Amino acid sequence: IQCGDVNECSEDPFICGQQATCANTFGGFNCQCLSGFEANPAGDGCVDIDECATGDHLCQQNFPLDCVNIQGSYTCVIPPGKFLYMAQK
């Protein structure tokens, strides 16, 4: 009898969920969340990181822009009622 590794990642491409990658190991596998996602505290898959809530964004760096969370990232928008003025030479 020969024993061999079962590649769980190949057998079930979604074993780690949609927002994660799967890496086969001998006798098992590891899941790693994609950038902008973190392990779900409930223990299954990955969930979006809200960079706006955590303050991990650059929207306030050069001009006070509002941060809007999107899946896996964030975007910066001009606050309502504000305008950007660009100097021209």
Sequence and secondary structure as in RCSB ss.txt:
>XXXX:A:sequence
IQCGDVNECSEDPFICGQQATCANTFGGFNCQCLSGFEANPAGDGCVDIDECATGDHLCQQNFPLDCVNIQGSYT
CVIPPGKFLYMAQK
>XXXX:A:secstr
       HHHH TTTT TTEEEEEETTEEEEEE TTEEE TTSSSEEE  HHHHT S TTSSS  EEEEETTEEE
EE  TT        
